[in-house]
């Protein structure tokens, strides 16, 4: 079973194996943004620090950043999002993932919310 954590900025991170994290935005985030029309992904091989801007997203309503919930090196990006940004709207927590990171410090996950805490956090926003 994979570990999934959430940020207050509505990113999710799923640990695939010992040190690979898959990162995307939550269903709540994509609902708030509306239909995504453009996504700029990070460069494979680049290093990222927890909390840094990693991707840029534009929707019919707004533009924003996807911040990395963990520090590490970008291993892979979801190329499908370049031509089909709507994948994020359709399946934000599966096929709509943004990038994968080789995590430097797994303890950074301790700062993030589990699913129950995130659900409570979002409920309080309503």
N, CA, C and O of each residue as an XYZ file, in Angstrom:
504
protein
N       0.840     -1.185      0.000
C       0.000      0.000      0.000
C       0.882      1.245      0.000
O       1.865      1.324      0.738
N       0.518      2.216     -0.838
C       1.344      3.412     -0.918
C       0.908      4.437      0.127
O      -0.243      4.459      0.563
N       1.848      5.272      0.508
C       1.585      6.359      1.438
C       1.192      7.586      0.628
O       1.906      7.971     -0.299
N       0.054      8.210      0.971
C      -0.376      9.429      0.296
C      -0.491     10.528      1.351
O      -1.098     10.338      2.405
N       0.101     11.673      1.046
C       0.051     12.832      1.933
C      -0.414     14.043      1.132
O      -0.380     14.047     -0.099
N      -0.852     15.074      1.861
C      -1.429     16.261      1.228
C      -0.834     17.530      1.827
O      -0.414     17.548      2.984
N      -0.805     18.600      1.015
C      -0.327     19.898      1.482
C      -1.503     20.851      1.656
O      -2.599     20.596      1.156
N      -1.267     21.944      2.365
C      -2.298     22.969      2.505
C      -2.529     23.713      1.196
O      -3.524     24.425      1.059
N      -1.624     23.559      0.232
C      -1.782     24.165     -1.087
C      -2.491     23.217     -2.058
O      -2.584     23.498     -3.253
N      -2.985     22.102     -1.540
C      -3.797     21.140     -2.304
C      -3.009     20.320     -3.319
O      -3.531     19.953     -4.371
N      -1.742     20.035     -2.992
C      -0.996     19.038     -3.754
C      -1.071     17.719     -2.998
O      -1.208     17.693     -1.775
N      -0.980     16.635     -3.743
C      -0.868     15.319     -3.102
C       0.468     14.708     -3.522
O       1.015     15.017     -4.581
N       0.968     13.841     -2.664
C       2.205     13.118     -2.954
C       1.996     11.666     -2.546
O       1.572     11.374     -1.428
N       2.300     10.769     -3.465
C       2.163      9.336     -3.219
C       3.540      8.702     -3.356
O       4.220      8.893     -4.365
N       3.949      7.950     -2.343
C       5.243      7.281     -2.389
C       5.060      5.931     -3.074
O       4.352      5.053     -2.579
N       5.721      5.787     -4.235
C       5.583      4.576     -5.045
C       6.441      3.438     -4.525
O       5.981      2.301     -4.420
N       7.664      3.739     -4.205
C       8.570      2.728     -3.670
C       9.415      3.401     -2.608
O       8.966      4.370     -1.995
N      10.605      2.927     -2.375
C      11.420      3.458     -1.284
C      11.628      4.966     -1.334
O      11.573      5.631     -0.300
N      11.867      5.516     -2.532
C      12.197      6.939     -2.588
C      11.653      7.665     -3.813
O      12.172      8.717     -4.185
N      10.617      7.120     -4.445
C      10.003      7.783     -5.588
C       8.623      8.296     -5.199
O       7.770      7.544     -4.726
N       8.423      9.605     -5.412
C       7.147     10.237     -5.090
C       6.467     10.698     -6.364
O       7.106     11.278     -7.241
N       5.165     10.441     -6.467
C       4.342     10.935     -7.561
C       3.550     12.112     -7.005
O       2.993     12.029     -5.909
N       3.499     13.214     -7.764
C       2.905     14.444     -7.262
C       1.865     14.986     -8.229
O       2.046     14.962     -9.446
N       0.763     15.478     -7.653
C      -0.288     16.096     -8.453
C      -1.094     17.039     -7.587
O      -0.721     17.333     -6.451
N      -2.218     17.518     -8.142
C      -3.102     18.367     -7.357
C      -4.356     17.584     -7.002
O      -4.721     16.626     -7.683
N      -5.000     18.003     -5.937
C      -6.168     17.282     -5.444
C      -7.420     17.578     -6.268
O      -7.463     18.517     -7.063
N      -8.424     16.753     -6.051
C      -9.711     16.954     -6.691
C     -10.281     18.311     -6.293
O     -10.861     19.017     -7.119
N     -10.112     18.668     -5.031
C     -10.587     19.980     -4.556
C      -9.926     21.107     -5.365
O     -10.603     22.041     -5.795
N      -8.620     21.017     -5.566
C      -7.887     22.058     -6.298
C      -8.394     22.190     -7.722
O      -8.627     23.301     -8.198
N      -8.567     21.067     -8.406
C      -9.011     21.165     -9.801
C     -10.432     21.694     -9.882
O     -10.772     22.380    -10.845
N     -11.279     21.392     -8.889
C     -12.638     21.945     -8.868
C     -12.596     23.459     -8.707
O     -13.350     24.178     -9.362
N     -11.714     23.944     -7.835
C     -11.593     25.382     -7.604
C     -11.063     26.112     -8.840
O     -11.478     27.234     -9.133
N     -10.148     25.467     -9.558
C      -9.542     26.088    -10.730
C     -10.467     26.085    -11.939
O     -10.433     27.010    -12.751
N     -11.284     25.063    -12.063
C     -12.082     24.914    -13.274
C     -11.255     24.235    -14.351
O     -10.207     23.653    -14.070
N     -11.728     24.313    -15.578
C     -11.097     23.601    -16.685
C      -9.669     24.086    -16.923
O      -9.436     25.267    -17.179
N      -8.720     23.158    -16.835
C      -7.321     23.496    -17.090
C      -7.083     23.587    -18.590
O      -7.542     22.740    -19.356
N      -6.355     24.635    -19.002
C      -6.108     24.855    -20.422
C      -4.614     24.817    -20.777
O      -4.259     24.700    -21.949
N      -3.739     24.915    -19.760
C      -2.298     24.919    -20.022
C      -1.562     24.437    -18.779
O      -1.906     24.801    -17.655
N      -0.538     23.607    -19.003
C       0.309     23.136    -17.910
C       1.753     23.183    -18.370
O       2.095     22.677    -19.438
N       2.598     23.797    -17.552
C       4.038     23.800    -17.798
C       4.684     22.928    -16.733
O       4.566     23.205    -15.539
N       5.360     21.888    -17.162
C       5.944     20.908    -16.250
C       7.417     21.202    -15.989
O       8.067     21.881    -16.784
N       7.943     20.695    -14.879
C       9.363     20.921    -14.586
C      10.257     20.113    -15.532
O       9.792     19.205    -16.221
N      11.526     20.453    -15.553
C      12.482     19.772    -16.415
C      13.002     18.512    -15.727
O      13.421     18.557    -14.570
N      12.973     17.391    -16.445
C      13.506     16.138    -15.909
C      14.993     16.328    -15.617
O      15.739     16.878    -16.427
N      15.401     15.863    -14.446
C      16.789     15.983    -14.040
C      17.050     17.187    -13.151
O      18.097     17.270    -12.510
N      16.104     18.121    -13.106
C      16.309     19.300    -12.266
C      16.046     18.955    -10.803
O      15.304     18.023    -10.491
N      16.664     19.721     -9.922
C      16.470     19.534     -8.481
C      15.409     20.497     -7.989
O      15.287     21.617     -8.484
N      14.644     20.045     -7.011
C      13.552     20.841     -6.455
C      13.641     20.772     -4.933
O      14.056     19.760     -4.369
N      13.251     21.850     -4.285
C      13.228     21.909     -2.823
C      11.775     21.948     -2.365
O      10.927     22.552     -3.023
N      11.493     21.310     -1.247
C      10.139     21.300     -0.695
C       9.595     22.724     -0.641
O      10.241     23.633     -0.120
N       8.387     22.901     -1.192
C       7.730     24.202     -1.182
C       8.028     25.063     -2.393
O       7.381     26.093     -2.584
N       8.998     24.667     -3.223
C       9.312     25.429     -4.430
C       8.272     25.213     -5.514
O       7.647     24.156     -5.596
N       8.099     26.238     -6.346
C       7.239     26.118     -7.521
C       7.850     25.081     -8.457
O       9.028     25.162     -8.803
N       7.041     24.109     -8.862
C       7.548     23.062     -9.738
C       6.861     23.066    -11.100
O       7.471     22.704    -12.106
N       5.601     23.472    -11.133
C       4.844     23.486    -12.381
C       3.930     24.705    -12.375
O       3.604     25.256    -11.323
N       3.526     25.111    -13.572
C       2.600     26.230    -13.723
C       1.333     25.689    -14.356
O       1.379     24.910    -15.308
N       0.195     26.118    -13.812
C      -1.084     25.687    -14.379
C      -1.940     26.909    -14.672
O      -1.935     27.887    -13.925
N      -2.677     26.832    -15.777
C      -3.621     27.886    -16.121
C      -4.964     27.239    -16.408
O      -5.056     26.214    -17.082
N      -6.000     27.869    -15.877
C      -7.348     27.384    -16.121
C      -8.169     28.521    -16.715
O      -7.671     29.631    -16.900
N      -9.424     28.231    -17.009
C     -10.299     29.272    -17.518
C     -10.535     30.341    -16.458
O     -10.910     31.465    -16.793
N     -10.323     30.015    -15.187
C     -10.551     30.955    -14.087
C      -9.295     31.644    -13.587
O      -9.348     32.819    -13.225
N      -8.168     30.949    -13.557
C      -6.987     31.494    -12.877
C      -5.719     30.791    -13.339
O      -5.759     29.779    -14.038
N      -4.597     31.361    -12.927
C      -3.303     30.726    -13.124
C      -2.722     30.461    -11.745
O      -3.033     31.166    -10.785
N      -1.884     29.451    -11.652
C      -1.303     29.137    -10.358
C      -0.075     28.272    -10.490
O       0.361     27.924    -11.587
N       0.465     27.938     -9.339
C       1.665     27.112     -9.287
C       1.353     25.800     -8.588
O       0.479     25.721     -7.724
N       2.085     24.781     -8.983
C       2.087     23.520     -8.251
C       3.428     23.484     -7.540
O       4.481     23.504     -8.178
N       3.382     23.429     -6.215
C       4.608     23.397     -5.422
C       4.965     21.950     -5.106
O       4.092     21.092     -4.979
N       6.245     21.703     -4.984
C       6.677     20.342     -4.663
C       6.556     20.099     -3.160
O       7.106     20.858     -2.361
N       5.836     19.039     -2.772
C       5.703     18.719     -1.352
C       6.966     18.117     -0.745
O       7.080     18.001      0.475
N       7.916     17.734     -1.602
C       9.162     17.107     -1.142
C      10.352     17.642     -1.942
O      10.186     18.175     -3.039
N      11.540     17.494     -1.381
C      12.774     17.875     -2.072
C      13.341     16.661     -2.794
O      13.200     15.527     -2.335
N      13.985     16.914     -3.930
C      14.614     15.823     -4.662
C      14.881     16.198     -6.104
O      14.929     17.376     -6.459
N      15.057     15.171     -6.936
C      15.318     15.351     -8.359
C      14.113     14.890     -9.160
O      13.502     13.864     -8.859
N      13.778     15.669    -10.191
C      12.658     15.314    -11.064
C      13.075     14.107    -11.910
O      14.038     14.172    -12.674
N      12.332     13.007    -11.760
C      12.632     11.778    -12.493
C      11.857     11.681    -13.803
O      12.361     11.182    -14.809
N      10.617     12.171    -13.767
C       9.716     11.979    -14.903
C       8.613     13.017    -14.818
O       8.244     13.452    -13.727
N       8.081     13.417    -15.980
C       6.911     14.287    -16.015
C       5.827     13.593    -16.829
O       6.112     12.730    -17.660
N       4.597     13.978    -16.580
C       3.461     13.388    -17.277
C       3.248     14.151    -18.587
O       2.500     15.127    -18.641
N       3.920     13.686    -19.632
C       3.891     14.351    -20.944
C       2.476     14.480    -21.502
O       2.198     15.400    -22.271
N       1.583     13.574    -21.124
C       0.206     13.607    -21.634
C      -0.493     14.907    -21.261
O      -1.400     15.346    -21.968
N      -0.082     15.527    -20.156
C      -0.744     16.757    -19.710
C      -0.461     17.943    -20.622
O      -1.243     18.893    -20.658
N       0.641     17.901    -21.356
C       0.994     19.005    -22.242
C      -0.070     19.163    -23.323
O      -0.521     20.276    -23.597
N      -0.471     18.054    -23.936
C      -1.486     18.093    -24.992
C      -2.904     17.988    -24.445
O      -3.852     18.443    -25.085
N      -3.055     17.391    -23.266
C      -4.384     17.144    -22.706
C      -4.429     17.550    -21.236
O      -4.507     16.688    -20.361
N      -4.381     18.869    -20.951
C      -4.396     19.303    -19.548
C      -5.676     18.893    -18.816
O      -5.692     18.813    -17.588
N      -6.735     18.636    -19.562
C      -8.008     18.228    -18.965
C      -7.948     16.899    -18.236
O      -8.864     16.573    -17.482
N      -6.883     16.116    -18.444
C      -6.718     14.873    -17.690
C      -6.723     15.151    -16.195
O      -7.192     14.334    -15.402
N      -6.198     16.313    -15.817
C      -6.167     16.684    -14.404
C      -7.587     16.886    -13.889
O      -7.901     16.503    -12.761
N      -8.448     17.486    -14.712
C      -9.841     17.676    -14.299
C     -10.579     16.346    -14.201
O     -11.400     16.149    -13.306
N     -10.283     15.437    -15.126
C     -10.988     14.152    -15.161
C     -10.515     13.201    -14.061
O     -11.336     12.549    -13.416
N      -9.228     13.116    -13.845
C      -8.640     12.160    -12.895
C      -7.457     12.788    -12.166
O      -6.316     12.377    -12.379
N      -7.710     13.784    -11.303
C      -6.598     14.517    -10.702
C      -5.681     13.676     -9.823
O      -4.503     14.001     -9.667
N      -6.206     12.604     -9.250
C      -5.390     11.840     -8.307
C      -4.943     10.487     -8.867
O      -4.477      9.616     -8.133
N      -5.099     10.332    -10.202
C      -4.585      9.124    -10.865
C      -3.848      9.538    -12.142
O      -2.677      9.912    -12.076
N      -4.513      9.480    -13.303
C      -3.851      9.781    -14.571
C      -3.410     11.240    -14.696
O      -2.590     11.564    -15.554
N      -3.946     12.123    -13.846
C      -3.608     13.537    -13.917
C      -2.413     13.940    -13.073
O      -2.265     15.115    -12.735
N      -1.551     12.979    -12.724
C      -0.342     13.318    -11.952
C       0.545     14.237    -12.780
O       0.478     14.233    -14.009
N       1.384     15.032    -12.097
C       2.224     16.020    -12.772
C       3.662     15.549    -12.972
O       4.179     15.589    -14.089
N       4.311     15.101    -11.892
C       5.716     14.711    -12.002
C       6.090     13.731    -10.901
O       5.385     13.577     -9.904
N       7.227     13.072    -11.120
C       7.772     12.140    -10.136
C       9.119     12.662     -9.659
O       9.903     13.210    -10.434
N       9.368     12.482     -8.370
C      10.585     12.981     -7.738
C      11.291     11.849     -7.011
O      10.656     11.038     -6.337
N      12.630     11.799     -7.155
C      13.441     10.926     -6.302
C      13.657     11.721     -5.022
O      14.373     12.722     -5.022
N      13.042     11.279     -3.939
C      12.995     12.039     -2.695
C      14.337     12.002     -1.970
O      14.935     10.940     -1.796
N      14.799     13.177     -1.551
C      16.049     13.279     -0.790
C      15.839     12.959      0.684
O      16.661     12.280      1.299
N      14.748     13.444      1.247
C      14.548     13.366      2.696
C      13.116     12.932      3.001
O      12.199     13.753      2.993
N      12.930     11.649      3.269
C      11.581     11.125      3.507
C      10.913     11.772      4.728
O       9.685     11.798      4.816
N      11.700     12.287      5.657
C      11.130     12.898      6.855
C      10.311     14.149      6.523
O       9.507     14.595      7.342
N      10.508     14.722      5.322
C       9.689     15.875      4.925
C       8.205     15.515      4.871
O       7.345     16.380      5.034
N       7.912     14.248      4.645
C       6.516     13.804      4.601
C       5.820     13.986      5.951
O       4.596     14.100      6.014
N       6.601     14.013      7.019
C       6.030     14.180      8.360
C       5.326     15.522      8.524
O       4.452     15.663      9.379
N       5.703     16.518      7.700
C       5.103     17.850      7.770
C       3.754     17.927      7.050
O       3.046     18.928      7.158
N       3.406     16.881      6.325
C       2.201     16.904      5.488
C       1.036     16.202      6.167
O       1.211     15.478      7.148
N      -0.171     16.434      5.621
C      -1.397     15.861      6.193
C      -1.689     14.491      5.591
O      -1.400     14.236      4.422
N      -2.268     13.611      6.413
C      -2.790     12.373      5.868
C      -4.178     12.667      5.281
O      -4.666     13.794      5.369
N      -4.802     11.655      4.688
C      -6.067     11.884      3.992
C      -7.152     12.404      4.933
O      -7.902     13.312      4.574
N      -7.236     11.840      6.118
C      -8.254     12.262      7.078
C      -8.069     13.729      7.475
O      -9.038     14.487      7.527
N      -6.836     14.123      7.751
C      -6.544     15.512      8.119
C      -6.836     16.450      6.953
O      -7.350     17.550      7.154
N      -6.509     16.017      5.732
C      -6.757     16.863      4.570
C      -8.258     17.054      4.349
O      -8.715     18.167      4.087
N      -9.012     15.981      4.455
C     -10.482     16.087      4.297
C     -11.060     17.082      5.301
O     -11.932     17.878      4.955
N     -10.586     17.041      6.518
C     -11.032     17.950      7.570
C     -10.625     19.384      7.209
O     -11.412     20.315      7.381
N      -9.406     19.560      6.715
C      -8.894     20.863      6.316
C      -9.786     21.475      5.210
O     -10.160     22.646      5.284
N     -10.112     20.676      4.202
C     -10.931     21.151      3.090
C     -12.346     21.472      3.557
O     -12.939     22.464      3.134
N     -12.885     20.621      4.437
C     -14.229     20.856      4.957
C     -14.300     22.202      5.679
O     -15.307     22.904      5.595
N     -13.232     22.555      6.384
C     -13.189     23.821      7.112
C     -13.084     25.031      6.180
O     -13.353     26.155      6.603
N     -12.699     24.819      4.926
C     -12.596     25.896      3.955
C     -13.958     26.297      3.401
O     -14.142     27.416      2.922
N     -14.901     25.377      3.471
C     -16.221     25.600      2.865
C     -16.997     26.676      3.587
O     -18.126     26.985      3.204
